[in-house]
Amino acid sequence: MRATNLFKEFFNSEKAGGLILIACTIVSLAIANSVFGSGYHLFWQTQLVGHSIEHWVNDGLMTIFFLLIGLELEREIYQGELSNIKNALLPIFAALGGMIVPAGLYLLFNYGTVTQSGAGIPMATDIAFALGILSLLGSRVPTSLKVFLTALAVIDDLGAILVIALFYTKTLIWANLIAALGIFVALVVLNKLKVRTLIPYLVGGILMWYFMLNSGVHATITGVLLAFAIPFGNGDRKSGSYKLQHFLHKPVAFIILPIFALANTAISLSGEFTQTLSEHYSIGIMTGLIVGKPLGIFLLSLLVVKVGICRLPVDLNWKAIFGAGLLGGIGFTMSIFITLLAFDNEAIISNAKLIILLSSLVAAVIGFICLKLTLPIHKKHSISKPQ
């Protein structure tokens, strides 16, 4: 099976976006710890129409990111790796292992404390960063490994979205939630009536976002709901889903995620670093991302293959799966996003962000080295059928 052009475009934009995210993070950390640091922090807290700029980034721009994730998930379900149940099962179980084990390790260190709400932080994988690091290995990476890691990360993000909706909603305003869901149902009806123009869906999406924002449920959930309301059709270049996904690739990778990185990595490196490392939540995040992610992904994948539930593609081996699991420990975007929802204490939020960055860096370096040492050198690769 050959990778579709849309998958190749998604992979290429995400891997390039991952490298830009690295640059933006370094720039943001440098500015935040320079003589311009106080002004830099104040800029992101500047009030604009009742909310800070940082809030608009996290609740507004990131909704578009989730819309793209939803469109990619929809494509995977209808036409991609997840459309074939045998192909889908391996990344699905891998993603489940990569969510359950890290959360369990985090709770092992934080259960019963004020920071136990951070259990969702090490559950997520940053698609852009993970694919960005994978791309550094060039032609040595089998397409099946790219697809496995992409599908795993997309499912992972879906899991993170469900965690946000179920566990990080503090107060519900039912009237606004019902209005948002009513708009979603209306858009689904438009889809069933074969209304193909995107305009009513985008207008409805904006209204749905407004009511969701004021409902208590995090507004970014709107992006995923809107993605599944937009007509997919047969998924060709004429479909609304394809057009919107194609349009959003570069703005998300090169504008929205870099702005998110700049807004959320303005971390002042002050205080006692060894004390930060010894905090229960820091240990939970580090062990969850660096240890829990690869163990959960590898062990559950191994289990379901050994019992015959699914199969390992012939051009992949368990060393490659473990290496992909290590890259799954790059939490960054989604981990920081959940941190903002999990904690109220600014000092804990700032420290948790720093630990996420360090843990993601360690996972990236170890994952890169592991794959570099284990992937064979070949000029060309294609996805092979399972044994």
N, C-alpha and C positions, 0 to 999 in steps of 0.2 A: 504494500500500500504506500502510495506516495503522499507526502505532506502537501496539503493544499496551499495555494498561493497566499490565502488569507492567514493561515497559520505561520507561514514564513514571514509575512509582513509583521504579524504580531510579535514573533520571536525577535526579529531584527530591531523593531522599535523598542521592545522591552530591554534588550541587551544594551542598546545604545543609551536608553534612558537610565539604566542602572549605573553606567559609568558617569553620567552627568550627575546622578544623585550623590555619588561618592564625592565629586568635586564640590557640589553645593554644600554638603555636610562639612567638608574641610573649611570652606570659606566661611560658613556660618559660625563654626566653632572659633575660627581665628578672629572674626569681628567681635563676637561676644566676649572674648577675653582680651580685647585690645582697649585702647583709650576711648574707642567709639562704642564700647559695650553697653553703657547705660542708655545711650541714645538709640542703639539698635533694639534693645529690649522694649523701650518706650514706644518705638515705631509699631511693633506688632501688637501692642496693647492699646494703640490709638483707637478711640471710639468712632464708629462709622455706622450711622443709622441704628443706634441702640446697641451695637455689638462691637467688640474689638475686631481689628483686622485678622488676628489669629483665629478668632471664632468664625469669621466668614470663610476663611480658608478651610478650616476643619469641617464645618457644617455645610458650606456651600460648594466650593470647588471640589472637595472630595466626593460629593454626590456624583459628579461627572465621572470620577475615577471608578466608583462603584457601578455606574451605568455601563462603562466599558467592560468591567469584570463580568457583569450580568450578561452582556451581549456575547462575550467570549464563552461563558458557561453554556448559554443557549446554543451556540454554534457547536460546541463540543458534544452536547447532548443529541442534537439532531444529525450532525454530519461528521463530527470529529471522533476523537479517541473514545469518548463516552457513549457514542451511538451503538457500538457493539458491546454487548454486556460482558463478553469474555475479555475484551481489551480494557473495558472500564473498571472491572473489579479490582485489578491490581493497584492502580493509583487511588481508587476509592478506599481500599483497606489500608494502603500506605498512609494516606492522609488521616484516616481515623487513628491509626497508631501514632502518627505524628502530632495529634492533638491530645489524645488521652494521656499518654505517658508524660509529656512535659507538664500538663496541668496537674497530674498526680504528684510529680516531683516537687512542683511549686508548693502544693498544699502540704506536702510532707514537712516543709520548713516553715509554713505560714499558717497552718490550720489553727483557728482559735485566736489569731492575732488580728490587729486592725488592718493588716495588709493582705488578708486572705482573699479579698476581692480581686486581687491581681492575678488570679489563676489563669485568666484568659490571655495574659500577656505573652507567654512563651508558646502559645498554641499556633500562632500564625507564621506564614512564610511570605517574605517579600518577593513577589514575582520578578520585579525589575532587577533587584540586586542579585537574586539567585541566577537568573538567566544571563545577567551581565558578567558574572564570574565564570559561568559555564562557557560563555562565548570566547573567553580568553584562551581556551584550549583548542579553538579553531576546528579544523577538519577531523581531529581525532575523536570528536563527540559523535556517536551514532545518532541518527535522527530519532530512533526509538527512545533514546535517553532524554533528548530534548522534549519529546512529546510526553514522556513519563513525568519529568519534572514540571512541565507546564501544567499538565492535567492535575497533578498532585497539588500544585500551588493554587490553582483555580478552585479546586474542591476545598482546600485548606481555607481559602478566603471566604468561601460560602459558609464553612463552619464557623469562621470568625464572625461573619455577619449574623448568623443565627444566635451565637453567643451574645453579641451586642444587643440583639432584639429581646432575648429572653432574660438575660441576667444584668444588663446595664441600663434598664429602663426603671427609673426611680419613682416617678409620679406620672400617672396616666390621666390625660384630659380626654375623656371618652368622646365628646362631641367632635373634637378636631380629628381624633383617630378614625372615627366612623366616616367623617367627611373625606379623609385621605383615602381610606379603603373603598369608599363609594366611587371616587374618581377612578381608582384603579379598576374596579369592576366595569365602569363605563368604557374605559379604554380597551378592556378585554372584549367587550361587546362590539366595539368598533372594529377590532381585529377580526372577530367572527363574521362581521358583516362585510369583510374584505375591503375596508377602507385602507388604502395603501399609502396615501400621502402622509408624510411625517408631521406636518404642521399641527394637526389636532392632538397628536400624541405628545409633542414637545410642549404645547401650551398646557395640556392636561397634566403633564409631568411637573411643570412649574407650580401649578395650583396644588398638586398633591404634595410637593415638597414643602410648600408654605404651611399647609395644615399639619403635615407630619412634624415639621419643626416646632410647632406649637402644641403638639400632642403629648410630649414626654418621651416618645420613641425617637431614637436618633434619626435625624433627617436623612442621613446617607442611605438608609434602607430604601428610600424612594428610588434611588438609582437602580437597584436590583429589580424592584417591582416594575418599574418602567421598561426595563430591558425585556422582560417576559411579556409585556403587553404589546410591544412593537412587533408588527408583522414580520415573520421570518420567511414565509412562503417556501420556495424550494432552495433558499439560501444563495441564489445566484447574485450576480452583480446588480440586478434590477430590484432586489428586495430591499425594503426599508432597513432591516437589521444589518445587512451587509454594508449599505451606504453609510449608515451612522457609525458602525464599528470602524470602517475604513477612514472616515472623517476624523474620528476621535483619537486614533492611534498616536499621531504626532503631538497634538495639543496636550494629551495626558502625559506622554512620556517626556516631553521637552519643556512643558510649561507648568502644568498642574502639580505633578510630583516634585519637581525641583522647588517650586514655591512652598509646598508642604514641608520639604526638608529644611529650607531656609527659616520657615516660621517656627519649626518645632525642634530644631537642634541648636537654638541660641542658648547654649548651656554654659554657665559660668563655672569654670573648673576651680572652685575654691573649697575651703573646708578640709577636713581630714579624710584623704582618699582611702586609707586603710579602714577607717571607720565605716565608710560607705560600702566597701567591699564586704564587710562582715555583717551588714544588716540582713535580716531574714529574707526580705523581699529581693535583695541583690543576689543572695545565694540561690533563691528559688528561680529567678530569671536566668542566671548563668547556667545552672544545672539543667533547667528546662530546655534552653535553646541549644547548648553545646553538647549535652549528654542525652537528654530526653528525646529530642527530635530524631537524631540518627538511630537511636535504639528503637524507638517506637515505629518508625518507618521501616527499618530493616526487619525487626522481629515479627511484626504482623504480616509483612510481605512474605517472609520465609514460611510462616505458619500456613497462610492460605494457599501457597504454592505446594507445600509438602502434603497438605490434606486433599489437594486436587480441586480446590475451588476455582483457581485460575492458574495461568501459566506464565512463565518468564519468557519474553521474546528471545529468540535464539542468538541475537547479536548483543545481548546483555548478560552480565554475570553478577554475582552477588557483591563483588567488590564495587562495581559501578552503582548498584542500588545503595550500598552503604555510603559511597561518595555523594550521591544525590541527596541522601538523608542528611549528611553533614551540611550541604548547601541549604537544605530545608531549615537549618538552624539560623539562617539569616532572617531575623524577624523584622527589623527596621520599621517600615511604614505602618503595617498593621499593628505591630507590637506597641509602637509609640501611640498610635491612635487609641488602642484599648487602654493604655496607661492613663490617657487624659480622661477616660470615662471611669476608670477603676478607683482613682485616688482624688482626694480634694486638697490634700496638703501639698503646697507648692514645692517644698523642699524634697518630699518623697518623689514627686513627679519628676523634678529635675534630676535627682539621683538615679531614678529608674531609667530615664532616657539615656543617661551616660552608661549605665550597665548594659542596656540594650545595644548601644553602639559598640561597646567593647566586645560583648558576647557575639554579636553579628560579625565583627571583624575576625574574631578567633575562628568562628564557624566557617567563614569564607576562606581564610588562609588554609585551615586544615583540610577543608573539602577540596580546594584547588589542588593541594599537594597530593592528596589521596588519589584523585582522578588522574592527575598527571603521571603518577607512578603506575597506575593500574590500567589505564586505557591504552589499547594497542595503537600503533601508528599506522593508519590507513589513509589513502588519498580520498576514497569515496565511501559513503555509507548510504544505506537505504533501510527502511523499516522492513524487517523480516517477519514472516508469519510465525506465530507461536508454534512450538514443537507439538 
